[in-house]
Amino acid sequence: MEFEKAALVVCITLFFVIGINALIYLSVTRGNVTGSIELFRRASERVRDPWKAEDDNLQELSCLVAELQKNESKVRTSSNSHEVERNED
């Protein structure tokens, strides 16, 4: 069982190494140096923070919910003041 797990880890590692080397080879042979640099820059940013896009979307959602709750409380406050005015009449 341990040998199978070790073999799986080695195979996955080799797959990633060969894939990265293939990408490097293709970017060098095509001559598009700026494109390959941009590709590696984006890949390194993604490795540093793999959930950045999701975090940004959640932050935006949080701000929108807070804004909706603030507006809802204003609506409730204004409707409560109208009810008080009606009761006073």
Long-range contacts (C-beta under 8 A, 24 or more apart in sequence): none
